[in-house]
Amino acid sequence: MSKVEQYITSIPDFPKEGIIFRDITTVLGDADGFHLAVDEMTALLDGVEFDAIAGLESRGFLFGAPMAYNLHKAFIPIRKQGKLPRATSRMSYELEYGMETIEVHRDDIKPGMKIVVVDDLIATGGTLEAAVHLLEQLGAKVVKVVCLLELKGLHGRDRIKTCPAETVVAYEGK
């Protein structure tokens, strides 16, 4: 059986010298790789009780939506500010060079709802931390975070301590 790592392309010195960029577009661009990634991420939810999957814009949509479809669960998009048409709640957080704000439709989240958050990557953890806080602020319970990749050297997992987090592939560096 093949592994998702075989479909990930590592690009040295991008976007700057000393960085190894882990390109997942090669996973998405291969039918077997994409299928395997969605299946392996979905398998991380075995035994987890939840009502919906919330995917982070935009790569969390790519994996979270097919996972929700396969499991017959609702899919909730968490988007960048200004992209959702109905009443929203938002959470701002710091990036390396500035601020970002994410939003979710308020009426998509019901008090006590159990949610899995899906994204492509755990890096510094800022976006995931903001998403978890946003959903919990609205009365949901985030029961798990699932991502395809983790860059362990950036310690992003340390920022999402209120719920378990799992990844399919983990790289020791940054």
Biotite code that builds the C-alpha atoms (Angstrom):
import biotite.structure as struc

atoms = struc.array([
    struc.Atom([0.000, 0.000, 0.000], chain_id="A", res_id=1, res_name="MET", atom_name="CA", element="C"),
    struc.Atom([1.305, 3.442, -0.866], chain_id="A", res_id=2, res_name="SER", atom_name="CA", element="C"),
    struc.Atom([1.649, 6.229, 1.650], chain_id="A", res_id=3, res_name="LYS", atom_name="CA", element="C"),
    struc.Atom([0.585, 9.847, 1.384], chain_id="A", res_id=4, res_name="VAL", atom_name="CA", element="C"),
    struc.Atom([4.212, 10.944, 1.860], chain_id="A", res_id=5, res_name="GLU", atom_name="CA", element="C"),
    struc.Atom([4.972, 9.537, -1.599], chain_id="A", res_id=6, res_name="GLN", atom_name="CA", element="C"),
    struc.Atom([2.647, 12.125, -3.140], chain_id="A", res_id=7, res_name="TYR", atom_name="CA", element="C"),
    struc.Atom([4.028, 15.160, -1.271], chain_id="A", res_id=8, res_name="ILE", atom_name="CA", element="C"),
    struc.Atom([6.702, 17.127, -3.095], chain_id="A", res_id=9, res_name="THR", atom_name="CA", element="C"),
    struc.Atom([9.435, 18.694, -0.961], chain_id="A", res_id=10, res_name="SER", atom_name="CA", element="C"),
    struc.Atom([10.883, 21.852, -2.472], chain_id="A", res_id=11, res_name="ILE", atom_name="CA", element="C"),
    struc.Atom([14.125, 23.047, -0.857], chain_id="A", res_id=12, res_name="PRO", atom_name="CA", element="C"),
    struc.Atom([14.833, 26.736, -0.333], chain_id="A", res_id=13, res_name="ASP", atom_name="CA", element="C"),
    struc.Atom([11.264, 27.912, -0.989], chain_id="A", res_id=14, res_name="PHE", atom_name="CA", element="C"),
    struc.Atom([10.053, 30.535, -0.269], chain_id="A", res_id=15, res_name="PRO", atom_name="CA", element="C"),
    struc.Atom([13.515, 31.356, 1.082], chain_id="A", res_id=16, res_name="LYS", atom_name="CA", element="C"),
    struc.Atom([16.822, 29.637, 1.684], chain_id="A", res_id=17, res_name="GLU", atom_name="CA", element="C"),
    struc.Atom([16.790, 27.028, 4.430], chain_id="A", res_id=18, res_name="GLY", atom_name="CA", element="C"),
    struc.Atom([13.048, 26.314, 4.196], chain_id="A", res_id=19, res_name="ILE", atom_name="CA", element="C"),
    struc.Atom([11.716, 23.042, 2.794], chain_id="A", res_id=20, res_name="ILE", atom_name="CA", element="C"),
    struc.Atom([8.262, 23.695, 1.365], chain_id="A", res_id=21, res_name="PHE", atom_name="CA", element="C"),
    struc.Atom([5.932, 20.690, 1.569], chain_id="A", res_id=22, res_name="ARG", atom_name="CA", element="C"),
    struc.Atom([3.764, 20.966, -1.554], chain_id="A", res_id=23, res_name="ASP", atom_name="CA", element="C"),
    struc.Atom([0.412, 19.170, -1.285], chain_id="A", res_id=24, res_name="ILE", atom_name="CA", element="C"),
    struc.Atom([-0.779, 20.179, -4.751], chain_id="A", res_id=25, res_name="THR", atom_name="CA", element="C"),
    struc.Atom([0.929, 17.009, -5.975], chain_id="A", res_id=26, res_name="THR", atom_name="CA", element="C"),
    struc.Atom([-1.323, 15.041, -3.597], chain_id="A", res_id=27, res_name="VAL", atom_name="CA", element="C"),
    struc.Atom([-4.410, 16.776, -4.970], chain_id="A", res_id=28, res_name="LEU", atom_name="CA", element="C"),
    struc.Atom([-3.233, 16.389, -8.557], chain_id="A", res_id=29, res_name="GLY", atom_name="CA", element="C"),
    struc.Atom([-3.049, 12.613, -8.354], chain_id="A", res_id=30, res_name="ASP", atom_name="CA", element="C"),
    struc.Atom([-6.350, 10.720, -8.047], chain_id="A", res_id=31, res_name="ALA", atom_name="CA", element="C"),
    struc.Atom([-4.766, 7.952, -5.961], chain_id="A", res_id=32, res_name="ASP", atom_name="CA", element="C"),
    struc.Atom([-2.891, 10.401, -3.740], chain_id="A", res_id=33, res_name="GLY", atom_name="CA", element="C"),
    struc.Atom([-5.967, 12.544, -3.132], chain_id="A", res_id=34, res_name="PHE", atom_name="CA", element="C"),
    struc.Atom([-8.132, 9.503, -2.409], chain_id="A", res_id=35, res_name="HIS", atom_name="CA", element="C"),
    struc.Atom([-5.512, 8.135, -0.014], chain_id="A", res_id=36, res_name="LEU", atom_name="CA", element="C"),
    struc.Atom([-5.149, 11.475, 1.807], chain_id="A", res_id=37, res_name="ALA", atom_name="CA", element="C"),
    struc.Atom([-8.916, 11.836, 2.338], chain_id="A", res_id=38, res_name="VAL", atom_name="CA", element="C"),
    struc.Atom([-9.209, 8.198, 3.440], chain_id="A", res_id=39, res_name="ASP", atom_name="CA", element="C"),
    struc.Atom([-6.307, 8.447, 5.905], chain_id="A", res_id=40, res_name="GLU", atom_name="CA", element="C"),
    struc.Atom([-7.607, 11.694, 7.374], chain_id="A", res_id=41, res_name="MET", atom_name="CA", element="C"),
    struc.Atom([-11.075, 10.175, 7.675], chain_id="A", res_id=42, res_name="THR", atom_name="CA", element="C"),
    struc.Atom([-9.634, 7.111, 9.432], chain_id="A", res_id=43, res_name="ALA", atom_name="CA", element="C"),
    struc.Atom([-8.344, 9.450, 12.173], chain_id="A", res_id=44, res_name="LEU", atom_name="CA", element="C"),
    struc.Atom([-12.014, 9.987, 13.092], chain_id="A", res_id=45, res_name="LEU", atom_name="CA", element="C"),
    struc.Atom([-12.784, 6.323, 13.806], chain_id="A", res_id=46, res_name="ASP", atom_name="CA", element="C"),
    struc.Atom([-14.634, 6.184, 17.112], chain_id="A", res_id=47, res_name="GLY", atom_name="CA", element="C"),
    struc.Atom([-15.042, 9.972, 17.373], chain_id="A", res_id=48, res_name="VAL", atom_name="CA", element="C"),
    struc.Atom([-18.602, 11.205, 17.916], chain_id="A", res_id=49, res_name="GLU", atom_name="CA", element="C"),
    struc.Atom([-19.305, 14.510, 16.167], chain_id="A", res_id=50, res_name="PHE", atom_name="CA", element="C"),
    struc.Atom([-21.986, 16.455, 14.327], chain_id="A", res_id=51, res_name="ASP", atom_name="CA", element="C"),
    struc.Atom([-20.048, 18.389, 11.700], chain_id="A", res_id=52, res_name="ALA", atom_name="CA", element="C"),
    struc.Atom([-16.688, 19.059, 10.114], chain_id="A", res_id=53, res_name="ILE", atom_name="CA", element="C"),
    struc.Atom([-15.496, 22.660, 9.983], chain_id="A", res_id=54, res_name="ALA", atom_name="CA", element="C"),
    struc.Atom([-12.914, 23.311, 7.270], chain_id="A", res_id=55, res_name="GLY", atom_name="CA", element="C"),
    struc.Atom([-10.543, 26.262, 7.206], chain_id="A", res_id=56, res_name="LEU", atom_name="CA", element="C"),
    struc.Atom([-10.299, 28.328, 4.042], chain_id="A", res_id=57, res_name="GLU", atom_name="CA", element="C"),
    struc.Atom([-9.110, 27.209, 1.653], chain_id="A", res_id=58, res_name="SER", atom_name="CA", element="C"),
    struc.Atom([-7.174, 23.976, 1.908], chain_id="A", res_id=59, res_name="ARG", atom_name="CA", element="C"),
    struc.Atom([-9.290, 22.738, 4.791], chain_id="A", res_id=60, res_name="GLY", atom_name="CA", element="C"),
    struc.Atom([-12.194, 22.812, 2.326], chain_id="A", res_id=61, res_name="PHE", atom_name="CA", element="C"),
    struc.Atom([-10.319, 20.488, -0.037], chain_id="A", res_id=62, res_name="LEU", atom_name="CA", element="C"),
    struc.Atom([-10.052, 17.755, 2.580], chain_id="A", res_id=63, res_name="PHE", atom_name="CA", element="C"),
    struc.Atom([-12.894, 18.532, 4.987], chain_id="A", res_id=64, res_name="GLY", atom_name="CA", element="C"),
    struc.Atom([-15.703, 18.590, 2.428], chain_id="A", res_id=65, res_name="ALA", atom_name="CA", element="C"),
    struc.Atom([-15.032, 15.103, 1.011], chain_id="A", res_id=66, res_name="PRO", atom_name="CA", element="C"),
    struc.Atom([-14.547, 13.770, 4.538], chain_id="A", res_id=67, res_name="MET", atom_name="CA", element="C"),
    struc.Atom([-17.914, 15.213, 5.600], chain_id="A", res_id=68, res_name="ALA", atom_name="CA", element="C"),
    struc.Atom([-19.553, 13.842, 2.461], chain_id="A", res_id=69, res_name="TYR", atom_name="CA", element="C"),
    struc.Atom([-18.149, 10.346, 3.023], chain_id="A", res_id=70, res_name="ASN", atom_name="CA", element="C"),
    struc.Atom([-19.264, 10.355, 6.673], chain_id="A", res_id=71, res_name="LEU", atom_name="CA", element="C"),
    struc.Atom([-22.652, 11.944, 5.914], chain_id="A", res_id=72, res_name="HIS", atom_name="CA", element="C"),
    struc.Atom([-21.911, 14.912, 8.195], chain_id="A", res_id=73, res_name="LYS", atom_name="CA", element="C"),
    struc.Atom([-22.500, 18.619, 7.761], chain_id="A", res_id=74, res_name="ALA", atom_name="CA", element="C"),
    struc.Atom([-19.647, 20.749, 6.439], chain_id="A", res_id=75, res_name="PHE", atom_name="CA", element="C"),
    struc.Atom([-19.120, 24.222, 7.909], chain_id="A", res_id=76, res_name="ILE", atom_name="CA", element="C"),
    struc.Atom([-16.788, 26.639, 6.115], chain_id="A", res_id=77, res_name="PRO", atom_name="CA", element="C"),
    struc.Atom([-14.589, 28.916, 8.191], chain_id="A", res_id=78, res_name="ILE", atom_name="CA", element="C"),
    struc.Atom([-13.556, 31.743, 5.895], chain_id="A", res_id=79, res_name="ARG", atom_name="CA", element="C"),
    struc.Atom([-11.481, 34.870, 5.803], chain_id="A", res_id=80, res_name="LYS", atom_name="CA", element="C"),
    struc.Atom([-13.333, 38.013, 6.845], chain_id="A", res_id=81, res_name="GLN", atom_name="CA", element="C"),
    struc.Atom([-15.874, 39.425, 4.414], chain_id="A", res_id=82, res_name="GLY", atom_name="CA", element="C"),
    struc.Atom([-16.554, 36.262, 2.394], chain_id="A", res_id=83, res_name="LYS", atom_name="CA", element="C"),
    struc.Atom([-19.704, 34.946, 4.123], chain_id="A", res_id=84, res_name="LEU", atom_name="CA", element="C"),
    struc.Atom([-23.113, 36.521, 3.315], chain_id="A", res_id=85, res_name="PRO", atom_name="CA", element="C"),
    struc.Atom([-25.127, 35.851, 6.496], chain_id="A", res_id=86, res_name="ARG", atom_name="CA", element="C"),
    struc.Atom([-24.553, 37.051, 10.061], chain_id="A", res_id=87, res_name="ALA", atom_name="CA", element="C"),
    struc.Atom([-21.111, 35.950, 11.220], chain_id="A", res_id=88, res_name="THR", atom_name="CA", element="C"),
    struc.Atom([-18.941, 35.756, 14.277], chain_id="A", res_id=89, res_name="SER", atom_name="CA", element="C"),
    struc.Atom([-15.254, 36.407, 13.871], chain_id="A", res_id=90, res_name="ARG", atom_name="CA", element="C"),
    struc.Atom([-11.924, 35.872, 15.544], chain_id="A", res_id=91, res_name="MET", atom_name="CA", element="C"),
    struc.Atom([-8.740, 37.791, 14.818], chain_id="A", res_id=92, res_name="SER", atom_name="CA", element="C"),
    struc.Atom([-5.270, 36.412, 15.377], chain_id="A", res_id=93, res_name="TYR", atom_name="CA", element="C"),
    struc.Atom([-1.659, 37.351, 14.786], chain_id="A", res_id=94, res_name="GLU", atom_name="CA", element="C"),
    struc.Atom([0.370, 36.176, 11.846], chain_id="A", res_id=95, res_name="LEU", atom_name="CA", element="C"),
    struc.Atom([4.130, 36.413, 11.553], chain_id="A", res_id=96, res_name="GLU", atom_name="CA", element="C"),
    struc.Atom([3.695, 39.754, 9.735], chain_id="A", res_id=97, res_name="TYR", atom_name="CA", element="C"),
    struc.Atom([0.315, 41.191, 10.690], chain_id="A", res_id=98, res_name="GLY", atom_name="CA", element="C"),
    struc.Atom([-3.210, 40.170, 11.601], chain_id="A", res_id=99, res_name="MET", atom_name="CA", element="C"),
    struc.Atom([-5.857, 37.938, 10.034], chain_id="A", res_id=100, res_name="GLU", atom_name="CA", element="C"),
    struc.Atom([-9.538, 37.453, 10.801], chain_id="A", res_id=101, res_name="THR", atom_name="CA", element="C"),
    struc.Atom([-11.653, 34.372, 10.218], chain_id="A", res_id=102, res_name="ILE", atom_name="CA", element="C"),
    struc.Atom([-15.447, 34.119, 10.288], chain_id="A", res_id=103, res_name="GLU", atom_name="CA", element="C"),
    struc.Atom([-18.195, 31.525, 10.485], chain_id="A", res_id=104, res_name="VAL", atom_name="CA", element="C"),
    struc.Atom([-21.941, 31.874, 9.979], chain_id="A", res_id=105, res_name="HIS", atom_name="CA", element="C"),
    struc.Atom([-23.441, 32.193, 13.459], chain_id="A", res_id=106, res_name="ARG", atom_name="CA", element="C"),
    struc.Atom([-26.489, 30.098, 12.646], chain_id="A", res_id=107, res_name="ASP", atom_name="CA", element="C"),
    struc.Atom([-24.322, 27.170, 11.467], chain_id="A", res_id=108, res_name="ASP", atom_name="CA", element="C"),
    struc.Atom([-23.169, 26.608, 15.044], chain_id="A", res_id=109, res_name="ILE", atom_name="CA", element="C"),
    struc.Atom([-25.591, 25.272, 17.629], chain_id="A", res_id=110, res_name="LYS", atom_name="CA", element="C"),
    struc.Atom([-24.782, 25.212, 21.362], chain_id="A", res_id=111, res_name="PRO", atom_name="CA", element="C"),
    struc.Atom([-23.403, 21.821, 22.348], chain_id="A", res_id=112, res_name="GLY", atom_name="CA", element="C"),
    struc.Atom([-22.601, 20.879, 18.763], chain_id="A", res_id=113, res_name="MET", atom_name="CA", element="C"),
    struc.Atom([-19.563, 18.575, 18.470], chain_id="A", res_id=114, res_name="LYS", atom_name="CA", element="C"),
    struc.Atom([-17.214, 19.666, 15.715], chain_id="A", res_id=115, res_name="ILE", atom_name="CA", element="C"),
    struc.Atom([-14.053, 18.351, 14.064], chain_id="A", res_id=116, res_name="VAL", atom_name="CA", element="C"),
    struc.Atom([-11.794, 21.051, 12.592], chain_id="A", res_id=117, res_name="VAL", atom_name="CA", element="C"),
    struc.Atom([-9.951, 20.103, 9.384], chain_id="A", res_id=118, res_name="VAL", atom_name="CA", element="C"),
    struc.Atom([-7.085, 21.874, 7.666], chain_id="A", res_id=119, res_name="ASP", atom_name="CA", element="C"),
    struc.Atom([-4.147, 20.893, 5.499], chain_id="A", res_id=120, res_name="ASP", atom_name="CA", element="C"),
    struc.Atom([-1.360, 21.786, 7.924], chain_id="A", res_id=121, res_name="LEU", atom_name="CA", element="C"),
    struc.Atom([-0.390, 22.351, 11.521], chain_id="A", res_id=122, res_name="ILE", atom_name="CA", element="C"),
    struc.Atom([2.423, 24.899, 11.320], chain_id="A", res_id=123, res_name="ALA", atom_name="CA", element="C"),
    struc.Atom([2.550, 27.687, 13.930], chain_id="A", res_id=124, res_name="THR", atom_name="CA", element="C"),
    struc.Atom([-1.024, 26.868, 15.007], chain_id="A", res_id=125, res_name="GLY", atom_name="CA", element="C"),
    struc.Atom([-2.416, 30.401, 14.938], chain_id="A", res_id=126, res_name="GLY", atom_name="CA", element="C"),
    struc.Atom([-5.247, 29.783, 12.484], chain_id="A", res_id=127, res_name="THR", atom_name="CA", element="C"),
    struc.Atom([-6.249, 26.508, 14.128], chain_id="A", res_id=128, res_name="LEU", atom_name="CA", element="C"),
    struc.Atom([-6.173, 28.102, 17.580], chain_id="A", res_id=129, res_name="GLU", atom_name="CA", element="C"),
    struc.Atom([-8.396, 30.948, 16.357], chain_id="A", res_id=130, res_name="ALA", atom_name="CA", element="C"),
    struc.Atom([-10.840, 28.507, 14.723], chain_id="A", res_id=131, res_name="ALA", atom_name="CA", element="C"),
    struc.Atom([-11.142, 26.409, 17.879], chain_id="A", res_id=132, res_name="VAL", atom_name="CA", element="C"),
    struc.Atom([-11.714, 29.525, 20.014], chain_id="A", res_id=133, res_name="HIS", atom_name="CA", element="C"),
    struc.Atom([-14.258, 30.914, 17.546], chain_id="A", res_id=134, res_name="LEU", atom_name="CA", element="C"),
    struc.Atom([-16.306, 27.722, 17.523], chain_id="A", res_id=135, res_name="LEU", atom_name="CA", element="C"),
    struc.Atom([-16.133, 27.330, 21.311], chain_id="A", res_id=136, res_name="GLU", atom_name="CA", element="C"),
    struc.Atom([-17.129, 30.974, 21.783], chain_id="A", res_id=137, res_name="GLN", atom_name="CA", element="C"),
    struc.Atom([-20.328, 30.108, 19.888], chain_id="A", res_id=138, res_name="LEU", atom_name="CA", element="C"),
    struc.Atom([-21.056, 27.179, 22.218], chain_id="A", res_id=139, res_name="GLY", atom_name="CA", element="C"),
    struc.Atom([-19.668, 24.302, 20.164], chain_id="A", res_id=140, res_name="ALA", atom_name="CA", element="C"),
    struc.Atom([-17.319, 21.653, 21.484], chain_id="A", res_id=141, res_name="LYS", atom_name="CA", element="C"),
    struc.Atom([-14.330, 21.005, 19.251], chain_id="A", res_id=142, res_name="VAL", atom_name="CA", element="C"),
    struc.Atom([-13.684, 17.304, 19.727], chain_id="A", res_id=143, res_name="VAL", atom_name="CA", element="C"),
    struc.Atom([-10.693, 16.944, 17.395], chain_id="A", res_id=144, res_name="LYS", atom_name="CA", element="C"),
    struc.Atom([-8.420, 18.690, 14.918], chain_id="A", res_id=145, res_name="VAL", atom_name="CA", element="C"),
    struc.Atom([-7.335, 16.678, 11.864], chain_id="A", res_id=146, res_name="VAL", atom_name="CA", element="C"),
    struc.Atom([-4.712, 17.836, 9.361], chain_id="A", res_id=147, res_name="CYS", atom_name="CA", element="C"),
    struc.Atom([-2.815, 16.181, 6.554], chain_id="A", res_id=148, res_name="LEU", atom_name="CA", element="C"),
    struc.Atom([0.615, 17.530, 7.570], chain_id="A", res_id=149, res_name="LEU", atom_name="CA", element="C"),
    struc.Atom([2.409, 18.818, 10.631], chain_id="A", res_id=150, res_name="GLU", atom_name="CA", element="C"),
    struc.Atom([5.670, 20.739, 10.813], chain_id="A", res_id=151, res_name="LEU", atom_name="CA", element="C"),
    struc.Atom([6.687, 19.690, 14.328], chain_id="A", res_id=152, res_name="LYS", atom_name="CA", element="C"),
    struc.Atom([9.552, 22.177, 14.582], chain_id="A", res_id=153, res_name="GLY", atom_name="CA", element="C"),
    struc.Atom([7.066, 25.068, 14.631], chain_id="A", res_id=154, res_name="LEU", atom_name="CA", element="C"),
    struc.Atom([5.232, 23.687, 17.715], chain_id="A", res_id=155, res_name="HIS", atom_name="CA", element="C"),
    struc.Atom([1.774, 24.652, 16.463], chain_id="A", res_id=156, res_name="GLY", atom_name="CA", element="C"),
    struc.Atom([0.168, 21.749, 18.306], chain_id="A", res_id=157, res_name="ARG", atom_name="CA", element="C"),
    struc.Atom([1.032, 23.547, 21.569], chain_id="A", res_id=158, res_name="ASP", atom_name="CA", element="C"),
    struc.Atom([-1.531, 26.237, 20.730], chain_id="A", res_id=159, res_name="ARG", atom_name="CA", element="C"),
    struc.Atom([-4.487, 23.849, 20.404], chain_id="A", res_id=160, res_name="ILE", atom_name="CA", element="C"),
    struc.Atom([-4.370, 22.077, 23.749], chain_id="A", res_id=161, res_name="LYS", atom_name="CA", element="C"),
    struc.Atom([-8.140, 22.067, 24.405], chain_id="A", res_id=162, res_name="THR", atom_name="CA", element="C"),
    struc.Atom([-8.729, 19.160, 22.005], chain_id="A", res_id=163, res_name="CYS", atom_name="CA", element="C"),
    struc.Atom([-6.752, 16.284, 20.503], chain_id="A", res_id=164, res_name="PRO", atom_name="CA", element="C"),
    struc.Atom([-5.003, 16.864, 17.197], chain_id="A", res_id=165, res_name="ALA", atom_name="CA", element="C"),
    struc.Atom([-3.819, 14.254, 14.708], chain_id="A", res_id=166, res_name="GLU", atom_name="CA", element="C"),
    struc.Atom([-2.058, 14.365, 11.381], chain_id="A", res_id=167, res_name="THR", atom_name="CA", element="C"),
    struc.Atom([-1.361, 11.813, 8.681], chain_id="A", res_id=168, res_name="VAL", atom_name="CA", element="C"),
    struc.Atom([2.216, 12.983, 8.021], chain_id="A", res_id=169, res_name="VAL", atom_name="CA", element="C"),
    struc.Atom([4.565, 14.763, 10.430], chain_id="A", res_id=170, res_name="ALA", atom_name="CA", element="C"),
    struc.Atom([7.902, 16.333, 9.566], chain_id="A", res_id=171, res_name="TYR", atom_name="CA", element="C"),
    struc.Atom([10.367, 17.019, 12.366], chain_id="A", res_id=172, res_name="GLU", atom_name="CA", element="C"),
    struc.Atom([11.635, 20.340, 11.010], chain_id="A", res_id=173, res_name="GLY", atom_name="CA", element="C"),
    struc.Atom([10.087, 23.630, 10.035], chain_id="A", res_id=174, res_name="LYS", atom_name="CA", element="C"),
])
